[in-house]
Amino acid sequence: MPSVRLPDGSVRDYAATMRLSEIAADLRLPDKGKKAPVAAVVGGKAAGLDATLPETAAGEAVDIEFVRVGDPRALPVMRHSAAHVMARAVMRLFPGVELAFGPTVGAGFYYDMRASRPITDEDLPAIEAEMKRIIEADEPFERVEVPRSKAVEIVRDLAQPLKAEHIETGLADHPTLSFYRQGEFVDLCRGPHVPSPGCIGAFKLTNIAGAYWKGDADNAQLQRLYGTAWFSQADLDAHLAAIEEARKRDHRVLGKQLDLFTTSPLVGSGLVLWMPKGATVRATLESFVRDELAARGYEPVYTPHIGKVDLYKISGHYPYYSDSQFKPIAMSDDEQYLLKPMNCPHHTMIYKARPRSYKELPLRLAEFGTVYRYEQSGELGGMTRVRGFTQDDAHIFCMPEQVEQEVEGCIDFTLKVLESLAFDNFRVRLGFRDPASDKYVGPPERWDEAEAAIERVAKRMNLPGCEPEPGEAAFYGPKIDFVVHDSLGREWQLGTVQLDYNLPSAERFALEYIGADNGRHTPVMIHRAPLGSMERFVGVLIAHYAGAFP
């Protein structure tokens, strides 16, 4: 029998089949009005009131808190419901619409769909008007669970071939699936939803973009309708004002106006061409970083733009990141090369070029290295999401007893960069591994040691944030990410420091040094980039200062 811990600390036992709405009734919470709950936070995750209790181990309890209209934690649930309302409105206006996916994203939501004719910006007012009628009718969202075979029949009867394909492929291992019904509208969906659309206070459809079914350019082309929803008109107005200010500060517009950078379809999507003025800004930043590198004991290196696939197989970047890499280049001798996705494997080969002594450590190798990632075309954006970018990269090879001091030095370097450019609003994210995931290499004890080390350093330096986030680690080690808030309050992950006990190990590159005991030892590797990507950093800098650089 699941146990529930309420915000006041009290614990109650309920049947495993009980829905959250039944628990709310048992707690005598109102079912109507402003004080009525519209969602819940269960074990730290948002849930609809139609959800049932998760199982708990003996002696354990799951934390549950009910949230009302106006609570920011209920916004994602409400916005997902707004996506359904939008899809229902579109289907009323455009018969024969095929639906794909409709998740929440950032401060809003979208729904991918295919209509009998392209939906245009001129159609948005009519869709909004129909959404208002649906919200005013306030019909409840009803969850229905059915066996997978029945689910396929339902979506085929609804003439939804994309949903049918998803059930047969992406959801093939789910014996039971859920639908949400609201009036005549029925949609395959796992939720969560608010009880009814009357909870949606204010909304606005913002734009239309192109998309591909499941993000694959080889699949059907769809349209993506974006919108935003808030609990009050005042919140919506403030959000729209922020969007307007963001348009004025759009680095793509300012970059063109100020003659900083350009792109060319003939060169290729996501490949930035730096104009003379932009190159001057970049060179100024690079000069500042180079001076700091020299003062902090870094040694410059240069590495090629390509490498043999075998190199990246040893490092683990291939095949771990195969979906985001350009395809290998096949040579006449059957060797395969790859556009460099990371600088670190090349730097390990510089370290390994000759025997190393403990007296040489820490060895700090630095490079403004250009790397290449095959980002999907729909994800590219100006300078902040590109396919070729240069990192102010460096890799430190040190003894285990030097780790914390070196990590502290990397953090100090990053803080110096942010302080010099007046990026004073930031938080630190500790990216740890998710023990349930199989994407991480190396034994758990190595991870425990690395995670404990970076957490000690981050807390000792009183960095803002510092809460571990499972699942945010690199595949080879935990990391400290600097997430900067720009002048519009948007978050950007810029600088990073990553602690790596795995790439130098015998299972990977088998790096060694001769210790004071004359024995062979494995060094630890630290990856760090205070700016991150030169392209992204300058793009954020343009928007942050509206082109009036400090």
N, C-alpha and C positions, 0 to 999 in steps of 0.2 A: 504494500500500500504506500503510494508516494507521500512524502512529507513536504509541507510547504512552510517556508519561513517568510513572514510578512514584514513590512518595513519597521514595525514596532518591536521586532525581535521575537515575537511569539511564533510558535510552530504548531501547525495543525495537520492532521492526517486526512486524506481524501481518497476516494476510490480512483483507480487508474483511468476509468472511463469518463470521469467528470470533465466537463468543459469549463473553461475559465469563466464563462458567463454564469455558470451554476455556482462557482465559488464566489463570484462577485455578489450573487443573490444571497448566498449563505452568510456573507459578511455584511449584509443589509446595505449594500451600496445602491444608490438610486439608479434606476434603469432608464430614466429620461431626464432631460434638462442639462444645464452646463456642468453639473457636478457628476454626471453619469460617466463611467469609464467608456472609452472608445477603443482601447487597446490595452496591452499589458507588456511588461518587461519580465521575461522569464529566463532566469539564469544569465542575465545580461543581454538577451536578444529580444527584439520586438516580436510580439505575437498577437494574432487576432483573438477576439473573445470566443471564437468558435473552436479554438485549439484545445486539445486534451492535455492532461498533465504528463510530463515526461517521467519515466521510471527513475527512482532514486535507490541507491544502495542502502542497505540496512544501516541505520544510525546517521544517514545523511539527509539533508533537506535542500530543496531547490528554492532560491529566492524569487519571490513574485511581488511585483508592484503594479497596481492598476493606474493607468494614465488617462487624463481627460483632454478635452479640446483645449488647445493652447499649449500643451506640453510638447516641447521640441522632440521628445522621444517618440511621439505619436505621428510626427510628420511623415516619415517614410511609409507607414501603413496607410495614411490618408492619401498620399500621392500615388501609391499603387492602385488604390481604389479610383482615383481620378483618371488613371490610365485606362481602366475598364470603362468608365463613363465616356471617355473620349472615343474608345473603340466602338461602343454601342451607338454613339451619336453618328459616327462615320458610317456604320453599317445601315443606319436608317436612311442616310442621305445618298449613299452609294451602294446600291444592291450588288451582291456578288463579291464583296470585299473578302480577301483571304488574309487571315491574321497570322502573324509570326509570334514575336515576343514583345511584352510590354512591361519592362522593369522600371524601377526608380533609378535616378542618376543625379548625383549632386543635389541641387536644390529643386529638382523637378522630376520629370518622368518622360518616357517616350513609348511609342508603339510602332513596331515595324509591320507594314501591311502592303498588300498589292490590290489596287482598285481597278475597275474596268477602264478608267481613264486616269491620267495623272492628277493628283490633288495639288492645287496651287495655293499660293498665299491668299488669293481672292476668295477661296473657299473657307478660310479659317473663321470669319465672322459667323457664317451659317452653322459651322460645326460648334462654335462656342454657344450660339443661341440654343441649339438642340441639347447641348450639355446642361445648360441652365434649366431646361424643361425637365430633364431626367433628375437633376438634383432636387428640384422643387417637388417632384412626385415622391421622392424619398422612399423608393421601394427597397426592401432589405437585400443585402448580399447573403445568399444561402449557399453553404458548402455542401457538396454532394460527393461521396466517395464511391467508386465503382471498380470492379475488376478490370485489369488492363485490356482484356479482350472486349469488354463492353465499352471501354473508353474509345477504342478504335472505331467501333460501330457508331458511337455518338458523333465523333468529329467527321466521319464520312457522311452521315446523315445531314450534318450541318454544312456540308460542302467546304470543308477546311482541309485541303490536301497537305498543307505545310504542317499542321498539327498532327495529322495522321502519320506523316513521315517521321516526325519527332518521337511519337509514341513507339513506332516500330524500330527506331534506331537508337536515339538518345536515351529513351526511357525503357529499353528492352528488359532491364533487370528489375523493374518496379512491378510487383504483382498487383498493387492497388494504386489508383490515381484519383486525383480530386478535380472537381469542376466547381466553378462559382456561377450561380444563376442569379440574374436580376431582371425580373420581368421576362421579356422575350429573349434576352441576351444570355447565352450560355458560353462559357469559355473555360478551356483547360487551364488550370492554374493551381499552384500550391499555396497561394496566399502570401502573407496575411492581408486581411481587409478590415476596414471599420465596419460597424454594424449596418450602416446605410449611408448613402451619399450626402445626406443632409449635414454630415460632419464637415463637408468640404466648404470652407468659408469663402475663399476667393481663389480664382484661377485665371490663367492666361495661356493661350497657345502661342508659342514663341517663334517657331520656324519649322521648315521642312528640309530634310536632307536625304541624300541617297544612302542606301545600305544594301548589303547582300545577305541572303539567307544564311544564317549561322556564321556571318562574317567572312565567308569564303567567296572570292571573286569568281570562282568557277560555278557558283550556284546562282539561283534566280535573283534578279535585281528587284529590290523593294524600295518603298518610301518610308522614311522615318519621321513621324510627327512628334515634335517636342512640345512640352508644356511645363508650367510650373503651378504649384498650388500651395496655399497658405491658409492658416486658420482665420486671418483677418485681412480686410482690405488694406489696412495701414501697413501690414507686413508685406503684402504683395507690392504696394506702391514703392516701399523702400527697396525691395528687391529689383523692381524694374528700373528704378533710378540708378541703382548700382550697375545694372547691365548697360544702361545708357552711358554711364561714366566709363565703363570698361570698353565700350565701342570707341569712345574718344581716345582711349589709351591703348587701343589694339596695336600691338607691336608690329603687326603685318602692315597696317595702314601707315603708322608713323615711320616704320622702316623704309617704306617707299617714299614718303614725303621728304624724309631727311636724307635720302640717298645712301642708306646704310647697307642694305643687302637686297638681293633679288633672287628669284628662282626662274628656271626656264624649263618648259616641257621637253625641249630638245636635249637638255642636260639630264633631266630625270626628276621625278617627284621626290621630295624630301631631301634634295641635295642643294645646300645653300651656297650661293655665290656672294662673297663679301665684296662690297663696293669699297673704293678708297677710304671714304669716311668711316664706314663700319670697320674696315681693317685697322684704321687708326685707333678706334675704341678698343678693339680686340688686342692690338699690339700693346696698348697702354696697360691693360689688365695682365697680359702675359709678362710684361717687363716687371710689374709689381710682384707677381708670383715668382719670377726667376730670382729677383733680389732676395726674397724671403727664403727661397730654396737654398741659395748659396750661403745665407747667414745661418741656416739651420743644418748644414752639413749634408745636403743632398748632392748626388753626382748625376750629371746629365747623361742620358743615353738616347739612342735612336733605334727604332725597329721597323721592319718592312710593313707594308700595308696588307700583305697576304702571308699565309703560312700553310704548311701541309695539314690536311685534315687529321693526320695521325697525331699532331701536336694537340689539337683540340679534343681528340678522343681521350688522350691521357689526362688532360685537365678536367674533362667532364663537360665542357661547354658544348661539345658535340657528342651525343645527341640531346643533352638536356635542353638546350635552347635551339634545337634544329628548326622549329617552326618560325623563329624570328631571325634566322640567318639566311643570307643569300645562298643559292645552290652552289655546290662545289664546282670548281673549274677542272675539267678533265684534260690532262695533258697527253701528248702522243705516246709517252712511255707508261701510260696507265696510272701515273701518280695523280692524286687529286689535291687541289689547293682551295683554300677558303679565304674570302675577304675577311680580314681580321675582325672578329666580334669583340675581342678583349685584348688588352695589352699584357695582362699578367702572365700568360704562358710564355711569351717572348722574354719577359724579364727573368723568368725562372731559368731560361737557357743562358742568359748572360751570367747569372749567379753560378750556374753549373759549368761554365766554360773552363774553370780551373779549380784546383783544390782551395778550400777556404779555411782560415783559422779563426778561432774565437776572438783573436785580437783585432780582426777586421770588422767585427760586429758591434753595433748594428751597421749594416750596409744599406744605404738609402739611395735607390735608383729612381730618377724622375724623368718624365718624358711628356711633352705635349703630343700625345699619340692619337691619331685618327682611327676610328673604328666604324664598323658598318653593321647595321641591323635592318632586317627586312620587315619594317613596320607595315601593317595593312594600310592601304591607301585611305580608307575612311578614318584612320587614326592620326594621319599626318596633319600638322598645323604650324605653318610658319617656321619659326626657329625652335619652338618648344617641343616639337615631336618630329624628328627627322630620321633619315636613313643613313646619313653619314655625319659624324660629329667628332670633335676633338676634345679629349679629356685632359685636364691638368693632372695627369696620373702619376702616381709614384707607388713603389713597393719597397717595404722595409723588411729586411731579413735580420732577425735578431735571436738571441738566446731566450729561453723561457723566462729567466729571471729579469729580462729587460722589457718584457711585454708591456707592463702597466705604464712604465715611464715613457715608452715610445707612443703608446696610445694617447697618453696625456699630451705629448708634444703634438700629435696630429690634431687633436681637438683644439689645442691652443692656436695652431696655425689657422684652422677653419674659423675660429672666433675672431682672429685678427682680420681675416678677409671680410667677414660680415660686418664687423665694427667699422672698418675703413670705408665701407660703402653705405653705412647707416641702415643696414638691415637689422634693426634692433628688435623686431617682433618675430620670434621664431620659437619653435619647440624642438625637442630632441626625441626621436623615436628609436627605441631599442628593438631591432629586428631579431627575434629569436626563432628557432626552428619550431615547427609543429610536429610533436612526437608521433602524431597519427599519419603523417605524410611520408611517402617513400622517396621524395625527391632529393633528400639530403644525403650527402656522402660522409663516410667516416663513422667510427663508433660513438655511442652516446656519451661516454666519459670524456672524449675530446670536446664535444659540444658543451658539456656541463662546465668544463674548465674555462673555455673561451667565453661563455655567457657570463659566468661569475666574474671574470676579469673585467669585461667592459662595463658591467653594471657597477662594480666597485669604483672604477675610475669616473664614470659619469656622475655618480652620486657624490663622490669626493669633491668633484669640481662644481657641484651645485648647479648642474645644467637644468634648464626648464623642461619639464615633462618626465623623461626617463622611465616611463612605464613600459615594461616588456610587452611586445606585440607578437604573439606566436604566429608563425607563417610568413613573417616579413624578412626572414634571414635570406642571405644568398645561399646557394646550394652547398657551398663549401665552408660557410662560417657565419656567425652572428655579426651584426653591424650596427653602427650608430649613424642614423640619418638626421640631417639638419633640415627641418621642414620650415620654410620661410613664409611668412605672411606678407604679401605685397600691400601697396597702399590701398587696394580695393578689398583687402581681407581674404584674398584667394591664397590657397596653400600651394607651395611648390617645393618639391624635394630637390635640394641642390647638393650641398656638400655631403660626403659620406666617409666613414672610417670603418673598415671591415677587418675582423681578426680571423686568421685562417691557420688552423693546425692540420688541414687535410691536403692541400696541394703540395706542400713540401714533403709529405709522408712517403714511406716506402711503397705504398699502394699507388701513388701518383708519380711525382717527379723524382722521388728518392734524393732529395737535397741533403747535403751533409756539411758539417764543419768539424774540425779537429779541436776538441776542448782542451782545457788546461790539464786534464788528466791524460792527455794524449790519445783519448778514445774518440770514436766517431759518434756524432750527435746530430739530431734533426733540428734545423732552425724553425722558428715560427715566422709566418709571413703576415704582414699588415698591408692591406690595400687602402689607399686614401686619395681623395680628390676634393680639395677645399671648394673649388668652384663647381665641380661636377663636369658638365658639358659646357664648352665655351658658347655653343649656339644657344642652348637653353638659358644659360646665365645672362647673356646679353639680351635675349628676348624678354626675360623677366625684368631686367634692368631698364629697358626701354619703356615698358608699361609702368613700372614702379615710379619712374621719374617723369613720365609723359614726354620722354625725349630730351628733357632738360637735365643732362647728366651732372652728377656732383663733381 
